[in-house]
Amino acid sequence: MAGAAMQPAATWIGHATVLAQFGGLNVLTDPIFSERASPLSFIGPRRHQPPGLALGELPHIDLVLISHNHYDHLDLPSVRALQAQAGGPPLFVVPLGVKPLLAGQGLTRVVELDWWQSTVLTTPRGHAEIVMTPVQHWSSRSLTDRMKTLWGGFAVFTPQFHFFHAGDTAYSKDFADIQRYFSERQSPLNGGGFDLALLPIGAYAPRWFMQAQHVAPAEAVRIHTDLGAKRSLGIHWGTFELTDESLDEPPQRLADARRHQPLADDDFFVLALGATRKLPPRPR
């Protein structure tokens, strides 16, 4: 489907994995389809719900965004499967330092970005600019590589839709900076804010320990406002039990936070696993 004819849509697959379809492109965020978020198959956080879509049910993926190297965001069996998809591999866009890990898995189309760096993807069906943005988090896959690779969020601009993926983050002034940076930048692709932002709402308890690395739902609502997003989808909940809150608590806390703003339910929403929300395209 040509970019101008594709109605934007987002399907929640689980955790931070979302299939976003816009501008003629199929975009996948932080893919994890494995049973565990762990380097080992027999120990580590186990999936409480199956993926909303199986790998074999995905359309051809054009672009994979990987926000950082934690096991619940960068799953090697999943990226190897995407590399082998019919029709050729997607473009994997990753933070600085992550490319060697993926190259060691046989991935052939990998671009590393620093904060505020960009790359362009052009396919027969669509064209996008991808910009990596700062967020407050950290990286590690072992006891010896903490903070050795970068982490971040992604802004993706097409003429038909503007998209943001926060990955993992604490609340910080980065989001107001992101909004200001793109509102001031001279480019025909940006302007008018983000049409959809993927914002984490889970893995926040206890706050004394998690507040420096993960937002609670009320802080996610502040990020939504800071970004000037038209709509946000709550991610990073309900799949892996990583922290002390119950798996179904984040949407309840998000509903409370919306009422205090106030925000309409459709302004910042959650989806059932495998559910799709169709979204309005940017006015032409």
TILUMNU-964354 format. One line per 10 residues: number of its first residue (from 0); their letters; for each residue z, y, x of C-alpha. Coordinates in Angstrom, 1 decimal. Each point is the difference from the previous one (the first is absolute). Layout:
<lumros>
NUM = A = Z,Y,X ~ ...
</lumros>
This chain:
<lumros>
0 = MAGAAMQPAA = 0.0,0.0,0.0 ~ -0.9,3.4,1.4 ~ 2.8,2.3,0.9 ~ -0.7,2.5,-2.7 ~ -0.1,-2.7,-2.6 ~ 3.2,-1.9,1.0 ~ 3.0,0.8,-2.1 ~ 3.0,0.3,2.3 ~ 2.5,-2.8,-0.5 ~ 3.2,-1.4,1.7
10 = TWIGHATVLA = 1.2,-3.6,-0.2 ~ 3.5,-0.9,1.2 ~ -0.1,-3.3,1.9 ~ 3.6,0.2,1.1 ~ 2.3,1.8,2.4 ~ -2.1,2.7,1.7 ~ -3.3,-1.9,-0.5 ~ -2.3,1.8,-2.5 ~ -3.7,-0.3,-0.7 ~ -1.2,3.6,-0.5
20 = QFGGLNVLTD = -3.6,0.4,-1.2 ~ -1.6,3.4,0.2 ~ -3.0,1.8,1.4 ~ -2.0,-3.2,0.1 ~ 2.5,-1.6,2.3 ~ 2.5,-2.9,-0.3 ~ 3.1,1.0,2.0 ~ 3.0,-2.3,0.7 ~ 3.4,1.2,1.3 ~ 2.5,-1.9,2.2
30 = PIFSERASPL = -1.3,-3.4,-1.0 ~ 2.5,-2.9,-0.2 ~ -0.9,-3.1,-1.9 ~ 2.3,-2.4,1.9 ~ 3.1,-1.7,-1.4 ~ 2.3,1.7,2.5 ~ 0.1,3.4,1.8 ~ 0.9,-1.6,3.3 ~ -1.5,-1.4,3.2 ~ 1.2,-3.4,-1.1
40 = SFIGPRRHQP = -1.0,-2.1,-3.0 ~ 3.5,-1.4,-0.7 ~ 2.3,3.0,0.3 ~ -0.1,3.7,-0.8 ~ -0.4,2.0,-3.3 ~ -1.7,-2.2,-2.6 ~ -2.3,1.2,-2.7 ~ 1.6,0.0,-3.4 ~ -3.2,0.5,-1.9 ~ -3.5,-1.3,0.8
50 = PGLALGELPH = -2.6,2.6,0.9 ~ -1.5,1.7,-3.0 ~ -3.4,-0.9,1.4 ~ -0.7,-2.9,2.3 ~ -2.1,0.6,3.1 ~ -2.9,-1.9,-1.6 ~ 0.1,2.3,-3.0 ~ -0.5,3.2,1.9 ~ -3.4,1.8,0.0 ~ -1.6,0.7,3.3
60 = IDLVLISHNH = 2.4,2.3,1.8 ~ -1.5,2.9,1.8 ~ 3.1,1.6,1.5 ~ 3.5,-1.3,0.9 ~ 2.8,2.5,0.8 ~ 3.0,-1.3,2.0 ~ 2.8,2.5,0.1 ~ 2.1,-1.8,2.7 ~ 0.7,-3.3,1.7 ~ 3.0,-1.3,-2.0
70 = YDHLDLPSVR = -0.5,-3.5,-1.3 ~ 0.1,1.1,-3.6 ~ -2.9,2.4,0.6 ~ -2.1,-1.8,2.7 ~ -0.4,-3.7,-0.8 ~ -2.2,-1.7,2.5 ~ -1.2,-2.9,-2.2 ~ -1.1,2.6,-2.6 ~ -1.9,2.1,2.4 ~ -1.7,-3.0,1.5
80 = ALQAQAGGPP = -1.1,-1.0,-3.5 ~ -1.4,3.5,-0.7 ~ -1.9,-0.1,3.3 ~ -1.7,-3.2,-1.1 ~ -1.0,1.3,-3.5 ~ -3.5,-0.7,-1.2 ~ -2.3,2.9,0.8 ~ 1.7,1.1,3.2 ~ 3.4,1.3,1.0 ~ 1.5,3.2,-1.4
90 = LFVVPLGVKP = 0.9,3.0,2.2 ~ 3.6,-0.2,1.0 ~ 1.7,3.4,0.7 ~ 3.3,-0.3,1.8 ~ 2.5,2.2,1.9 ~ -0.1,0.4,3.8 ~ 0.9,-3.1,1.9 ~ -0.7,-2.5,-2.8 ~ -3.7,-0.8,0.8 ~ 0.8,-2.4,2.9
100 = LLAGQGLTRV = 2.0,-2.2,-2.4 ~ -2.9,-0.2,-2.5 ~ -2.6,-0.4,2.7 ~ 2.0,-3.0,1.2 ~ -0.4,-1.5,-3.5 ~ -3.8,0.3,0.2 ~ -0.4,3.2,-2.0 ~ -3.1,1.9,1.0 ~ 0.0,3.2,-2.0 ~ 3.3,1.8,0.8
110 = VELDWWQSTV = 0.5,3.8,0.5 ~ 3.3,1.4,1.3 ~ 1.2,3.4,-1.0 ~ 2.7,2.4,1.1 ~ 1.6,2.4,-2.5 ~ -2.6,2.4,-1.4 ~ -2.9,-1.8,1.6 ~ -2.8,-1.1,-2.3 ~ -2.9,-2.5,-0.2 ~ -2.9,-0.3,-2.4
120 = LTTPRGHAEI = -1.2,-3.1,-1.9 ~ -3.5,-0.1,-1.5 ~ -1.3,-2.9,-2.0 ~ -3.1,-0.3,-2.3 ~ 2.4,0.6,-2.9 ~ 2.3,2.8,1.2 ~ 1.2,2.4,2.7 ~ 3.6,0.8,0.9 ~ 2.0,1.9,2.6 ~ 3.3,-1.6,1.0
130 = VMTPVQHWSS = 2.8,2.1,1.5 ~ 3.2,-1.4,1.4 ~ 3.1,2.0,-0.9 ~ 3.6,0.1,1.4 ~ 2.8,-1.6,-2.0 ~ 3.6,-0.7,1.0 ~ 0.3,-3.7,0.9 ~ -0.1,-2.3,3.0 ~ -1.8,-3.1,1.4 ~ 0.8,-3.4,1.4
140 = RSLTDRMKTL = -1.1,-3.6,-0.1 ~ 2.6,-1.4,2.5 ~ 3.2,0.8,1.8 ~ -1.8,1.7,2.9 ~ -2.7,2.2,-1.6 ~ 1.9,2.4,-2.2 ~ -1.9,3.3,-0.3 ~ -2.7,-1.2,2.4 ~ -2.8,0.5,-2.7 ~ -0.5,2.9,-2.5
150 = WGGFAVFTPQ = 0.5,0.0,-3.8 ~ -1.2,2.3,-2.6 ~ -1.6,0.7,-3.4 ~ -3.7,0.4,-0.9 ~ -2.0,2.6,-1.9 ~ -3.4,-1.2,-1.1 ~ -2.5,2.5,-1.3 ~ -3.2,-0.7,-1.9 ~ -2.0,2.5,-2.1 ~ 1.2,-1.8,-3.2
160 = FHFFHAGDTA = 3.7,-0.7,0.8 ~ 2.8,0.9,2.4 ~ 2.5,-2.7,0.9 ~ 3.2,-0.2,1.9 ~ 2.0,-3.0,1.3 ~ 3.4,0.7,1.3 ~ 0.8,-3.5,1.4 ~ 3.7,-0.1,0.9 ~ 1.9,3.3,0.3 ~ 3.2,1.9,-0.4
170 = YSKDFADIQR = 0.0,3.4,-1.6 ~ -1.0,2.8,2.4 ~ -1.8,3.3,0.1 ~ -3.1,-1.9,1.1 ~ -1.2,-0.2,-3.6 ~ 0.1,3.8,-0.5 ~ -1.8,0.3,3.4 ~ -2.7,-2.5,-1.2 ~ -0.6,2.0,-3.2 ~ -0.2,3.2,2.0
180 = YFSERQSPLN = -2.2,-1.4,2.7 ~ -2.6,-1.3,-2.4 ~ 0.1,3.0,-2.3 ~ -0.7,2.3,3.0 ~ -2.6,-2.2,1.8 ~ -3.6,1.0,-0.5 ~ -1.9,-3.1,-1.2 ~ -2.2,-0.8,-3.0 ~ 1.9,-3.2,-0.5 ~ 3.5,1.3,-0.4
190 = GGGFDLALLP = 1.5,2.6,-2.3 ~ 1.6,-0.4,-3.4 ~ 2.7,-2.4,1.1 ~ 0.3,-3.8,-0.2 ~ -1.2,-1.8,-3.1 ~ 2.2,-3.0,0.7 ~ 2.8,-0.5,2.5 ~ 1.6,-3.4,0.7 ~ 3.7,0.6,0.6 ~ 2.7,-2.5,0.8
200 = IGAYAPRWFM = 2.9,-0.2,-2.4 ~ 1.9,-3.1,1.2 ~ 2.1,-1.3,2.9 ~ 2.4,2.9,0.0 ~ 3.5,-1.4,-0.2 ~ 2.5,0.6,1.4 ~ -0.9,3.7,0.5 ~ 2.3,0.5,3.0 ~ -2.2,-2.5,1.9 ~ -3.5,0.3,-1.6
210 = QAQHVAPAEA = -0.3,3.8,-0.7 ~ -1.5,0.6,3.5 ~ -2.8,-2.5,-0.5 ~ -0.6,-0.6,-3.8 ~ 0.0,2.4,-3.0 ~ 1.9,-0.6,-3.2 ~ -1.9,0.6,-3.2 ~ 1.3,3.6,-0.5 ~ -1.3,0.8,3.5 ~ -3.3,-1.6,-0.8
220 = VRIHTDLGAK = -0.3,2.5,-2.9 ~ 0.7,2.8,2.4 ~ -2.9,-1.3,2.2 ~ -2.3,-0.1,-3.0 ~ 0.8,3.6,-0.6 ~ -0.2,1.0,3.6 ~ -3.5,-1.5,0.3 ~ -1.2,1.6,-3.2 ~ -1.2,-3.4,-1.1 ~ -1.5,-0.2,-3.5
230 = RSLGIHWGTF = 1.2,-3.6,-0.4 ~ 2.1,-2.4,2.1 ~ 0.4,-3.8,-0.1 ~ 3.4,-1.4,1.0 ~ -0.4,-2.8,2.6 ~ 2.3,-1.9,2.5 ~ 2.2,-1.7,-2.6 ~ 0.3,-3.2,-2.0 ~ -1.5,-2.4,2.5 ~ 2.2,-0.5,3.0
240 = ELTDESLDEP = 3.7,0.4,-0.1 ~ 0.6,2.1,3.1 ~ 3.0,2.1,-0.9 ~ 3.0,0.0,-2.3 ~ -1.4,1.3,-3.3 ~ -1.3,-2.5,-2.5 ~ -3.7,-0.6,-0.2 ~ -0.4,1.6,-3.4 ~ 2.2,3.1,0.6 ~ -2.6,2.4,1.6
250 = PQRLADARRH = -2.0,0.6,-3.2 ~ 3.2,0.7,-1.9 ~ 1.0,2.5,2.6 ~ -3.5,1.5,0.0 ~ 0.2,0.5,-3.7 ~ 3.3,1.9,0.4 ~ -1.5,2.1,2.7 ~ -3.0,0.9,-2.1 ~ 2.3,1.2,-2.8 ~ 1.8,2.3,2.3
260 = QPLADDDFFV = -3.1,1.7,1.2 ~ -1.4,-0.3,-2.7 ~ -3.2,-2.0,0.6 ~ -2.1,-1.9,-2.5 ~ 0.0,-3.8,0.3 ~ -3.7,0.1,1.0 ~ 0.6,2.5,2.8 ~ 2.0,-2.5,2.0 ~ -0.4,-3.6,-1.3 ~ 0.5,-3.6,1.0
270 = LALGATRKLP = -2.2,-3.0,-0.8 ~ 0.6,-3.6,-0.7 ~ -1.2,-2.3,2.7 ~ -3.8,-0.4,-0.4 ~ -0.3,2.9,-2.4 ~ -2.6,2.6,0.4 ~ 0.2,3.7,-0.9 ~ -3.3,1.9,-0.4 ~ 0.1,3.6,1.0 ~ -2.1,3.1,-0.7
280 = PRPR = -2.4,0.9,2.8 ~ 0.0,3.5,1.6 ~ -2.0,2.5,-2.1 ~ -3.5,0.3,1.4
</lumros>
